[in-house]
Each structure stands twice: as structure tokens, then as C-alpha cells.
Amino acid sequence: MGWTLHGDGRRILPGEVVEPEERLSWPRTIGIGMQHVIAMFGATLLVPTITGFPVNTTLLFSGLGTMLFLLMTRNRLPSYLGSSFAFIAPLTATQADGIAVQLGGIVVTGAALACVGFIVKAAGKRVIDAVMPPAVTGAIVALIGLNLAPTAAENFQSQPWVAGVTLLAILVATVAGRGMVARLGILIGVIIGWVFAALTGAIGPEAAEHIREAAWIGVPQFHTPEFRLSAVLVTLPVIIVLIAENVGHVKAVSQMTGRNLDGLAGDALLADGLATTVAGLSGGSGTTTYAENVGVMAATRVYSTAAYWVAALTAVALAFIPKFGALIFTIPSGVLGGATLVLYGLIGMLGIRIWQDNRVDFNNPVNLTAAATALIAGIGNLTLSVGPVELEGIAWGSIGIIVGYPILKWLYVHVGEGGAAVFSRR
């Protein structure tokens, strides 16, 4: 598991990126890895906090799942597997049934995702090309980032001064900074915002008490799943979001690194499916590729998988240190708001960059209407129920464009103006 040193290990020249198989010097790689930990930590721990799952167990299996993902993608696809927000709705709906029943739904969903991964691996890249052309993948990547915009705005508004200082620090460090200051802009901004919040009283005294009460060393709680059909049926539709997020992640990293990584889509789906299954078998929440960490890569231009190994190992170690988790929970909402305002926006812009670099023609009404509808469904977080199952904006936007795009294309070619043009040329 070796990485070649990028240049002198200290600098990234203009126009260059640190490739997945490269790394900076180890102190710098560890710094980037810590930034990935900060990026994923709040969201990864928020899911178990909302759903009642054990926090340390979820953190443990996010780290182990990331290691599994990196191994199965042969260190070619940088990604962190954090706890998936898509599981919040079904886990909340089945909360009265107990954690064992909830875990049963996670296990089945993970196994189903792994099966999809096997199919994609067997059929090859053409499945992705057929189902998710650039017009579709750009929309999905964009809506994944923009769907999170209300969360960033809500956190920002909760403590506008703290959020403003955090945002300003990130922007100045990233744009005006040089070398590792620019690379670690998000981490620097979070620390500055955190310190500002502490100095201005934005962190309550109960935070210090919570840290004092937390143990230094603790073993995560483990649970055994119980399979109940009703819970499985409520949880299984999450697979739609997981497929969209994984494929969107592959496309986003392909775009950022200038490499065609479509051949790894099957491995990514398989790895995330197995990671979710393993987590569900032991008491952790389901996992997915993390958009927050895509934002970090976009900001730093460092795609080294070595940094993700640092992040994964750190997550596993921290799973056994409850006091650190208590410390991270003292990060004020305003700091998260300032940081995510940048991160989520970067993800949305990656989708637009996919359209731009692939010259997607928005004079074509198929591309225009399909993307427009999907984006509004995602940004507005369109939430509708199908029987007992509630699906939110990412699911509806992804389903809508994946299913609707080929239908609209067929109508345009065979019925609409496109068909008339084709007929006249004949």
C-alpha cells in the first residue's frame, strides 16, 4: 500500500493536483486527513444522534467501512464512508420497533446495494453510460450538494457572527493563503470560528461539563439485527439514494482528477453495500460516500487516498475515546454553518462543471427540462410518501431524472421537434 511523493511533498504547483496514488509529506498528509475528519465528523455523528443509534459504534464502522472501500477500490477512488442521512427517515419511522429491527432493514439494504455493485461490475461501464449520461450525472451531483443548502443556511442563521467569522477565515485562507494554509483552509476556518465562539460566549458552560463527564476510554456498544418485513420494506428504498450518491461520487472525482473512473462504479457500490451490511450486523448506521469530503478535495486539490486512510484510522481510534466525541459536539452550529456554506456549494458547482466540461447542450429541451425538474426537487427537498415509505428530495430528484431522461429523449426524437429534424434529414 505505497504512495509516491508528489513533487517535493510540500507544494502543489498551479494547475497540478495530488493524485489518488500520490501523497504529500506525512505531516501534511496527516493534516489533510484531520481536515477530512472534521468535515465528516458532524454529519456522521448527527445521524446516530437523531435516530438514537450508539454514536461511538457508528463512528467505528464509518472508519472500518472507509478502509474496506479503499481496499476494494484498490486505493484509486478517494472517499470517506460516513453515516448516510438517507437512513434517517426509515430509522425514525421504525424507532418504536427497537434498534434490532432497525438494524435488520439496514442489513438488507446493504446486501441489496452490494448485489447492484456485482451487476454493474459484470455488465461494465456501459451500464453507467446508458443510465447516467453527463446531463444526468451533473444534475445528481449538483442536487446532492444543493439539497443540503437549507441545513447550511439554518446553521449560519443560528449564530451569524460566528458563522461569518468562520466563513471569512475559510475564504481568506483558501484564496489568499499559500501552500498548506490554502490546503487546510477549511480546518483553519473551523478552528478560528471555534475560538471566536468560545471568546464571545457562544459556547455554553454545559459544554465544558459534558466534556468533563465523558470517559477517556470506552468500548462501543454492539447489537444484533432482527429481521422484520415491515421495517425492511420501509428501509429498502434508501438504496436509490445510495446508488445515486455512489455513482455521483465516482463522476465527481473523475471530473476533479481528469480521469475516467467509471470502471470503479461497481466496486464503489459493492464496497458501500458491504460496509453498510457489516455496520448493520453490529449496531452501526448505514454508510455512504460523503459529499462533505468531496468539498474538501475540491478546495485542497489533494485526492490522495493516504489522507483517507489517516481519516479512517482516526475515526476508529476516536470511537474508543468518548471524551473526544464530546469535545467535537461543542463545535457551535454557527461554525458548521460557515464551513458547510462553502463545502455544500462546492459540491453543487461540481455538478455544473460536469455539464460544462462535457458540453451538455441546454438548448436541447430534454437536457433543460430534465435537469431543471431534478434540481428543484432536490433543492426544495420534495418529500412525498409512497405507502408507508417517505422519500425526500435527493431520492425524487435522482429517480425523476434517471427514469424521466430516457423517456423525454425518446419523445423528443420520435414525437417532437427532434423527430421532425431527424425525419427531414432522411
Order of alpha helices (4+ residues) and beta strands (2+ residues): beta-beta-alpha-alpha-beta-alpha-alpha-alpha-alpha-alpha-alpha-alpha-alpha-alpha-alpha-alpha-alpha-beta-alpha-alpha-alpha-alpha-alpha-beta-beta-alpha-alpha
